[in-house]
């Protein structure tokens, strides 16, 4: 049985299931917040990790299921941006406030990444899927908050704030960072290295608050190389 446009009930159901997978990010965000409010940061890391894993596969799954053709009534890109803003910006900022890593008045300082990310997510040129770049710092506030909570020394709230403001500024600047799922070159590093890095932060989260310092420092190698390579590759591709 065909529903028109070359689709079928089975293909439409498959496409809708992919959208539901993306939308499930709202649940992972809620569970993350619940864990944060009871100061179970290890559990919060777990749900934030689940949200990140779902986000890493929903794009390829959406293209495989051809959701634009078989479920065109749902704007998958808009749905993804909404869920990403919640999980990659809002939840991590709440974590920073609740864990006491922002100086007073914390809500005022928290508004900086919240507003900067809102502008970045609503920028029509935020994702260059052809060349495989994000425009500006890609709002990886979940990664930032994770490392602050597990590694920042006591009394460094103002340093955390300065770095947060700097990254917020980068999110609205005309610098490009690699979009790992869409970048064709060095995939062995961005995808393979990313998988190793994900395994390392999962281990750190499981061991928190007693994760070995050396493991935490070693896990920072991939994010550091990601930033350096992104800026270098951006310069190589700009005419």
Secondary structure, DSSP 4 states (H G I P E B T S, - for coil): -EEETTEEHHHHHHHHHHHHHHHTHHHHHHHHHHHHHTT-HHHHHHHHHHHHHHHHHHHHHHHHHTHHHHSTTS-HHHHHHHHHHIIIIIHHHHHHHHTT-S-SSHHHHHHHHHHHHHHHHH-TTSEETTTTEEES----HHHHHHHHHHHPPTT-HHHHHHHHHHHHHHHTSS-EEE-TTT--TTHIIIIIIHHHHHHHHHHHHHHTTS--HHHHHHHHHHHHHHHHHHHHHHHHH--
